[in-house]
Amino acid sequence: LCRGFHAWAVLLGTYLFGEVGDRQGVHLGLKEGEVIHLRRTIGLLPAVSLVIGTVVGSGIFIAPKGVLMNSGSVGLSLVVWALCGVLSTFGALCYAELGTTFKKSGGHYIYLLETLGPLPAFLRLWAEYLFIRPAVASYVALAFGRYVVEPFFIPCAPPPVLIKLVSILGVTFVVAINCWSVTVASRTQVTLTFIKMFALILIIVPGIIALARGQTENFQNGFEIDTLTLDKLPLAFYSGLYAYGGWFYLNFVTEEVINPNRNIPLAIIVSMVTVTVCYVLVNVAYYTMMTAEELLVSDAVAVTFASHALHGLAPVIPVLVAVSCLGALNGGFFGSPRMLFVGAREGHWPVIFSMIHVRRRTPLPAVLLLYPLVVVMLVRGEIFQLISFASFSRWLFIALATMGMVIHRYRFPLHPRPFKVPLAIAVTFTVVCFFIVGLSLYSDPWNTGGSCALTLSGVPVYYLTVHRSRLPASWMKVSSESHTLSFPYNIMSVVLVTDCLLQYPKWQVMFKVIRGCGGLWNSSGSCESTAFVSPFQTTAISSCRFCWRWLSRKFRPTEDPGLNPSSCTD
């Protein structure tokens, strides 16, 4: 019964959303054999806006506190910001090579799949939708809601319920435009990127002017370190790298980029150089107008800076920060569903999520899956623990992807690579990422262990759902014919379920569906198919057989239903 309704839902989804991935079919006015794809509508400016708009979120307005706290001095914190920018640029260049070598959407997932195999790729997909993407999106959405609401409640604290409500409205807006049109979403991203660049300039200019006038007292003894320890330095880099996070989102939409061989490397280089320079200058402006003690006690560094430097324009800063968070949220919802879309297309996720809307050419089911996950996490409020989990897992898989790139170079030296990053950059980035991940095991073992456990929980799921041939025979007693006949079985279930829904009264539907779908029972109620013998399936069959016998005593059809169970075999 469940398989029948699932197949009926897939057929309905195909009619509404489009064909599955790259597979062929007939649907909604398309010719037989015609294939639909995501349109290439992202040019150079939208690509640059996607990278900058996703990188510049809430991090630069909040993270300076974490970097300073864990680095121990003003001078070293600026060095950490610069090194994080260089390291992120190295990683972005590695991903530029991967994006031009494997011209598929999906980012980390597709690169792990092509270089290291299906299991690491599935674990990346599993971690992305289990805790990474919902936690990061919820964190950014809460920052958006907080900065929108706070100006109306000064000097009081805003109600948490109102913050969550505004956050959910922001997420709903972003999901709506990403479901509506790729063009609308990319143009929205361009607009929001220009606004957030204006916010950065509004912070940089007063700070640089004050510095040029000789206001340098906060930089005296800038490298005097009293509290720096080895276990805290990785946390300083984590805070900085979080603010730079998002440089890989352009690789999630490779199939929609116009001329990817040119635009992907160029957009990444322009974006990362711009962001790195702006971030360092913003922190210089912070330290020019604020002491280290003032920065450490501030929960919203940008707002405190505005009260010191901008005076009359201070109320504008929370609005600009909220717009910046909205842009980062839009970039995340624009890119991340493409990973799910490609994963479903490769057979690692339910097939319905590899469908695209026929007219709008958006991966609508993949976008909609994220929405309830983020909303539930916003309502529950258990986000910050998962943020710690997400940082470790995200950087571990990024390091694995770049390591896979080096391995792929060695194994396939003749593979076309339109853009090739120097090997020293790739090796340096990979080693540094593994070093930071390794140090985090020492500095924060509980969160790191939790992240490992959540990620590795996908291993049994992979072998139970994707790679079933590796399971012991006692776990999976399924005949060899069951897989080859599953598609005709689903089609037959579609026809039977739909026929019941359209032709018979409601009180007869359950009786006829349970009795007719799948050919599991003959007239005596015994199972005919030899393919369904696993413990879970046996339990399901026994339950349905009991329901069938009970319904046969309670209800009698007024006419022959035309559904002969003995003829509907698998």
C-alpha positions in Angstrom: 0.0 0.0 0.0 2.8 2.4 0.9 4.7 1.6 -2.3 1.6 2.2 -4.3 0.9 5.6 -2.8 4.6 6.5 -3.1 4.6 5.6 -6.8 1.4 7.6 -7.3 3.0 10.6 -5.6 6.1 10.3 -7.8 3.9 10.2 -10.9 2.0 13.3 -9.7 5.3 15.0 -8.9 6.5 14.3 -12.4 3.5 15.9 -13.8 3.7 19.0 -11.6 7.5 19.5 -11.3 9.0 17.8 -14.3 11.2 14.9 -15.3 13.7 13.2 -13.0 17.1 14.7 -13.3 18.6 13.9 -16.7 16.3 11.0 -17.4 13.9 10.9 -20.3 10.2 10.8 -20.3 6.9 12.3 -21.4 5.3 15.0 -19.2 3.2 18.1 -19.5 3.4 18.8 -23.2 7.0 17.8 -23.7 7.8 15.5 -26.6 8.8 11.9 -26.0 12.5 11.6 -25.3 12.9 15.3 -24.6 15.1 16.1 -21.7 14.8 19.2 -19.5 17.6 20.8 -17.6 18.3 23.7 -15.3 18.8 26.8 -17.5 22.1 28.5 -17.7 21.1 32.0 -16.5 23.9 33.0 -14.1 26.4 35.4 -15.6 29.5 36.9 -14.1 27.8 39.6 -12.1 25.3 37.2 -10.5 28.1 34.7 -9.8 30.2 37.4 -8.0 27.1 38.5 -6.1 26.3 34.9 -5.1 29.7 34.4 -3.6 30.0 37.8 -1.9 26.4 37.8 -0.9 26.7 34.4 0.7 30.1 35.0 2.4 29.1 38.4 3.8 26.4 37.5 6.2 26.2 38.0 10.0 29.8 36.8 10.6 31.7 40.0 10.0 29.3 41.8 12.3 29.5 39.3 15.2 32.6 37.1 14.7 35.3 39.7 15.6 34.5 39.1 19.2 35.3 35.3 18.9 38.5 35.9 17.0 39.8 38.5 19.5 38.8 36.4 22.5 40.7 33.3 21.2 43.7 35.0 19.6 44.5 37.2 22.7 45.6 40.4 21.0 44.5 43.0 18.5 47.5 42.5 16.2 47.2 38.7 16.2 43.5 38.9 15.5 44.1 41.0 12.4 46.7 38.4 11.3 44.1 35.7 11.9 41.6 37.6 9.7 44.1 38.0 6.9 45.2 34.3 7.1 41.6 33.2 7.1 41.1 35.2 3.9 44.2 33.8 2.3 43.2 30.2 3.3 39.6 30.7 2.1 41.0 32.1 -1.2 43.2 29.0 -1.6 40.2 26.8 -1.0 38.1 28.8 -3.5 40.8 28.4 -6.1 40.8 24.6 -5.5 37.1 24.6 -6.0 37.4 26.7 -9.1 39.5 23.8 -10.6 37.0 21.2 -9.4 34.1 23.2 -10.8 35.7 23.4 -14.3 36.9 19.8 -14.2 33.5 18.3 -13.2 30.8 20.5 -14.7 28.0 19.3 -12.5 26.1 21.1 -9.7 26.3 19.7 -6.2 29.6 21.2 -4.8 31.2 19.1 -2.2 29.0 16.1 -2.9 29.7 15.7 -6.6 33.5 16.2 -6.0 33.6 13.6 -3.3 31.6 11.3 -5.5 33.9 11.7 -8.5 37.2 11.5 -6.6 36.7 9.4 -3.5 33.6 7.4 -4.2 30.0 7.2 -3.2 30.3 6.6 0.6 32.1 9.9 1.4 29.7 11.7 -0.9 26.6 10.2 0.8 28.0 11.1 4.2 28.5 14.7 3.1 24.9 14.8 1.8 23.7 13.2 5.0 25.5 15.6 7.2 24.4 18.6 5.1 20.7 17.9 5.6 20.9 16.3 9.1 22.5 19.3 10.9 24.8 21.5 8.8 22.4 23.4 6.5 19.4 23.6 8.9 21.7 24.8 11.7 23.5 27.4 9.6 20.3 28.7 8.0 18.6 28.9 11.3 21.5 30.8 12.8 21.5 33.4 10.0 17.7 33.6 10.1 17.7 34.3 13.8 20.3 37.0 13.3 18.1 38.5 10.6 15.1 38.5 13.0 17.0 39.9 15.9 18.4 42.9 13.9 15.0 43.6 12.4 13.2 43.6 15.8 15.7 45.2 18.1 15.4 48.8 16.9 11.7 48.8 17.9 12.4 47.8 21.5 15.4 49.9 22.5 16.4 49.9 25.3 14.4 46.8 26.2 15.1 43.2 25.0 12.8 42.1 22.2 10.5 39.1 22.8 12.1 35.9 21.6 8.8 34.7 20.1 8.7 37.8 17.9 12.3 37.3 16.8 11.5 33.7 15.8 8.3 34.8 13.9 10.2 37.4 11.9 13.0 34.9 11.2 10.4 32.4 9.9 8.9 35.2 7.7 12.4 35.8 6.3 12.9 32.2 5.5 9.5 32.0 3.9 10.3 34.9 1.6 13.6 33.4 0.6 12.0 30.0 -0.1 9.3 31.6 -2.2 11.6 33.5 -4.5 13.8 30.5 -5.0 10.8 28.4 -5.9 9.5 31.0 -8.2 12.4 31.7 -10.5 16.2 31.4 -10.8 16.3 34.8 -12.4 14.4 36.5 -9.6 16.5 34.8 -7.0 19.8 35.8 -8.7 18.6 39.4 -9.2 17.5 39.6 -5.6 21.0 38.4 -4.6 22.6 41.1 -6.7 20.5 43.8 -5.1 21.2 42.5 -1.6 24.9 42.3 -2.3 25.1 45.9 -3.3 23.3 46.9 -0.1 25.6 44.9 2.1 28.7 46.3 0.4 27.3 49.7 1.2 27.1 48.6 4.8 30.8 47.6 4.8 31.8 50.9 3.2 29.8 52.7 5.8 31.9 51.0 8.5 35.2 51.3 6.7 35.2 55.0 5.8 34.8 56.5 9.3 37.4 54.1 10.7 40.0 54.8 8.0 39.4 58.6 8.4 39.9 58.4 12.2 43.1 56.3 11.7 44.5 58.8 9.2 43.9 61.5 11.7 46.2 59.7 14.2 43.7 57.8 16.3 46.0 54.8 16.8 46.0 54.3 20.6 44.1 51.0 20.4 46.9 49.6 18.2 49.7 50.3 20.8 51.2 47.0 22.0 49.0 45.3 19.5 50.9 42.0 19.7 51.1 41.8 23.5 49.7 38.4 24.3 48.7 37.3 27.8 46.1 34.6 27.3 46.9 32.8 24.0 47.1 29.0 24.3 47.4 26.4 21.6 43.9 25.0 22.2 42.3 28.4 21.7 44.0 29.3 18.4 42.0 26.8 16.3 38.8 28.3 17.7 40.0 31.8 16.6 40.5 30.4 13.1 37.0 28.7 13.3 35.4 32.1 14.1 37.2 33.7 11.2 36.6 30.9 8.8 32.9 31.0 9.7 32.8 34.6 8.6 34.4 33.6 5.3 32.2 30.6 4.9 30.2 30.5 1.7 32.9 30.8 -1.0 32.0 27.3 -2.3 28.3 28.0 -3.0 28.9 28.9 -6.7 30.0 25.3 -7.2 26.6 24.2 -6.1 25.0 25.8 -9.2 27.7 24.9 -11.8 25.1 23.7 -14.3 23.4 27.1 -14.3 26.5 29.2 -14.8 27.0 30.7 -18.3 30.4 29.8 -19.7 31.6 28.1 -16.4 35.2 27.7 -17.6 35.6 31.4 -17.6 33.0 32.7 -15.1 33.6 30.3 -12.2 37.4 31.1 -11.7 37.0 34.8 -12.4 34.0 35.2 -10.1 35.8 33.3 -7.3 39.0 35.3 -7.6 37.2 38.7 -7.8 34.9 37.8 -4.9 37.5 36.5 -2.5 40.0 39.3 -3.0 37.2 41.8 -2.4 35.9 40.1 0.7 39.4 39.6 2.2 40.3 43.3 1.7 37.0 44.5 3.1 37.1 42.2 6.1 40.6 43.3 7.2 39.6 47.0 6.7 36.4 46.5 8.7 38.3 45.0 11.6 40.9 47.9 11.4 37.9 50.3 11.6 36.5 48.4 14.6 39.8 48.6 16.5 40.3 52.2 15.6 37.0 53.3 17.2 36.7 50.7 20.0 39.0 49.3 22.6 39.5 45.6 22.9 37.5 45.5 26.1 34.6 47.2 24.5 34.6 44.8 21.6 34.7 41.8 23.9 31.7 42.9 25.9 29.6 43.6 22.8 27.2 41.0 21.5 26.7 43.0 18.3 30.0 44.6 17.3 28.7 46.6 14.3 25.9 48.2 16.4 28.4 49.2 19.1 30.7 50.6 16.4 27.8 52.7 15.0 27.1 54.2 18.3 30.7 55.3 18.6 31.4 56.5 15.0 28.1 57.1 13.1 26.0 58.8 15.7 22.9 60.0 13.7 23.2 57.0 11.3 23.5 54.5 14.1 19.9 53.2 13.7 20.6 52.4 10.0 23.3 49.8 10.8 20.9 47.1 12.3 18.7 47.4 9.1 21.8 47.0 6.9 23.0 44.0 9.0 19.5 42.4 8.7 19.7 42.9 4.9 23.1 41.3 4.9 21.8 38.3 6.8 18.9 38.0 4.3 21.3 38.0 1.4 23.3 35.2 3.1 20.1 33.3 3.7 19.1 33.7 0.1 22.5 32.5 -1.2 22.3 29.4 1.0 18.8 28.5 -0.2 19.9 29.1 -3.7 22.9 26.8 -3.7 22.3 24.1 -1.1 19.2 22.5 -2.6 21.2 21.8 -5.8 23.3 19.4 -3.7 20.2 17.5 -2.7 18.9 17.7 -6.3 22.1 16.1 -7.7 22.2 13.6 -4.9 18.7 12.4 -5.7 19.7 12.3 -9.4 22.6 10.0 -8.5 20.4 7.7 -6.6 21.5 8.7 -3.1 18.2 10.4 -2.1 14.5 9.8 -2.9 13.9 10.3 -6.5 11.2 13.0 -6.1 13.9 15.5 -5.0 15.6 15.2 -8.4 12.6 16.7 -10.1 12.5 20.2 -11.5 9.6 22.4 -12.4 8.9 22.2 -16.1 8.1 25.9 -16.7 10.1 27.6 -14.0 13.1 25.2 -14.2 13.7 25.3 -10.4 14.5 22.3 -8.2 11.3 23.0 -6.3 11.0 19.8 -4.2 14.6 20.1 -3.0 14.1 23.7 -2.0 10.9 22.9 -0.2 12.5 20.1 1.8 14.8 22.6 3.6 11.9 24.8 4.6 10.3 22.6 7.3 13.8 21.5 8.6 14.8 25.2 9.2 11.4 26.2 10.6 11.4 23.3 13.1 15.0 24.2 14.2 14.0 27.8 14.6 11.0 26.9 16.8 13.0 24.5 18.9 15.9 26.9 19.3 18.6 24.2 19.7 20.9 25.8 17.2 24.2 26.8 18.7 25.3 23.3 19.6 24.7 22.2 16.1 26.7 25.2 14.8 29.8 23.8 16.6 29.1 20.4 15.0 28.7 21.9 11.6 32.0 23.7 11.6 34.0 20.5 12.2 32.1 18.4 9.7 32.0 21.1 7.0 35.8 21.6 7.0 36.6 17.9 7.2 34.7 17.3 4.0 36.2 20.3 2.3 39.6 18.9 3.1 38.6 15.5 1.8 37.3 17.1 -1.4 40.6 19.0 -2.1 42.6 15.8 -1.2 40.4 14.0 -3.7 41.3 16.6 -6.3 45.0 15.9 -5.8 44.4 12.2 -6.0 42.4 12.7 -9.2 45.2 14.6 -10.7 47.6 11.7 -10.0 45.2 9.0 -11.3 43.9 10.9 -14.3 46.6 13.3 -15.5 45.1 13.6 -19.0 41.6 14.6 -17.8 40.7 18.1 -19.2 41.2 20.8 -16.6 40.4 24.3 -18.1 41.6 25.9 -14.8 44.4 24.4 -12.9 45.5 25.7 -9.5 49.2 25.3 -8.5 49.7 22.1 -6.6 51.4 23.9 -3.7 48.2 25.8 -3.1 46.1 22.7 -3.1 48.5 20.8 -0.8 48.8 23.7 1.6 45.1 24.2 1.9 44.4 20.5 2.4 47.2 20.2 5.1 46.0 23.3 6.9 42.4 22.1 6.9 43.3 18.7 8.3 45.6 20.4 10.9 42.7 22.7 12.1 40.3 19.8 12.2 42.9 17.7 14.2 43.5 20.5 16.7 39.7 20.9 17.2 39.7 17.2 18.4 42.1 18.4 21.2 40.5 21.7 21.9 36.8 20.8 21.8 36.6 17.0 22.0 32.9 16.8 22.9 31.5 18.8 20.1 33.9 17.2 17.7 33.0 13.8 18.8 29.3 14.6 18.5 29.9 15.9 14.9 31.7 12.6 14.1 28.9 10.5 15.6 26.2 12.4 13.7 28.1 12.1 10.4 29.0 8.4 10.8 25.3 7.7 11.6 24.9 7.9 7.8 27.0 4.8 7.3 24.3 2.2 8.2 21.7 4.3 6.3 24.0 4.2 3.2 24.3 0.4 3.3 20.6 -0.1 4.1 19.3 2.1 1.3 22.0 2.8 -1.3 24.5 0.0 -1.3 22.4 -3.0 -0.3 24.6 -5.5 -2.1 27.2 -5.3 0.8 24.7 -6.3 3.4 24.8 -9.9 4.9 22.5 -12.3 3.2 20.6 -12.9 6.4 19.8 -9.2 6.5 18.4 -8.9 3.0 16.6 -12.0 1.7 15.4 -10.4 -1.5 15.2 -12.3 -4.7 17.1 -11.1 -7.7 14.0 -10.4 -9.6 12.6 -7.8 -7.1 14.8 -5.0 -8.3 14.2 -5.6 -12.0 10.4 -5.7 -11.5 10.1 -2.8 -9.1 9.4 -0.2 -11.8 6.5 -2.2 -13.4 5.2 -3.0 -9.9 5.1 0.8 -9.1 3.4 1.5 -12.4 0.8 -1.2 -11.7 0.3 0.2 -8.1 -0.2 3.7 -9.6 -2.9 2.4 -11.9 -4.7 0.4 -9.2 -4.6 3.2 -6.5 -5.7 5.9 -8.9 -8.5 3.7 -10.2 -9.8 3.2 -6.7 -9.6 6.9 -5.9 -11.5 7.9 -9.0 -14.2 5.2 -9.4 -15.3 3.9 -6.0 -17.0 5.3 -2.9 -14.8 6.3 0.0 -15.9 3.5 2.2 -14.6 1.0 -0.3 -11.3 2.6 -1.2 -9.2 1.1 1.6 -10.7 -2.4 1.1 -10.0 -2.4 -2.6 -6.5 -0.8 -2.4 -5.3 -3.2 0.3 -6.8 -6.1 -1.4 -5.6 -5.3 -4.9 -2.3 -3.3 -4.7 0.9 -5.2 -5.3 -0.4 -8.7 -5.6 0.7 -9.6 -2.1 -2.3 -11.7 -1.2 -4.4 -14.3 -3.0 -8.1 -15.0 -2.3 -7.2 -17.0 0.8 -5.1 -14.2 2.3 -1.7 -15.9 1.8 1.3 -14.1 0.5 2.1 -14.9 -3.2 5.3 -12.9 -3.7 8.6 -14.5 -2.7 10.5 -11.1 -2.9 9.1 -9.6 0.3 10.6 -11.7 3.1 12.6 -9.3 5.2 11.5 -8.8 8.9 10.1 -5.4 8.3 8.3 -6.4 5.2 6.9 -9.6 6.8 5.5 -7.4 9.7 4.0 -5.0 7.2 2.4 -7.9 5.2 1.0 -9.5 8.4 -0.5 -6.2 9.5 -2.1 -5.6 6.1 -3.4 -9.2 6.0 -5.2 -8.6 9.3 -6.6 -5.4 8.1 -7.8 -7.1 4.9 -9.6 -9.8 6.8 -11.2 -7.4 9.2 -12.3 -5.1 6.3 -13.7 -8.1 4.3 -16.0 -8.9 7.2 -17.1 -5.3 7.8 -17.5 -4.1 4.1 -18.7 -5.8 1.0 -18.4 -4.3 -2.4 -21.7 -3.6 -4.2 -20.2 -4.6 -7.5 -17.2 -6.5 -8.7 -14.3 -4.0 -8.3 -12.4 -5.5 -11.3 -9.3 -5.8 -9.1 -8.2 -9.5 -9.1 -5.5 -9.8 -6.6 -4.2 -13.0 -8.1 -3.4 -11.3 -11.4 -1.5 -8.4 -9.8 1.8 -10.2 -9.1 5.1 -8.5 -8.6 
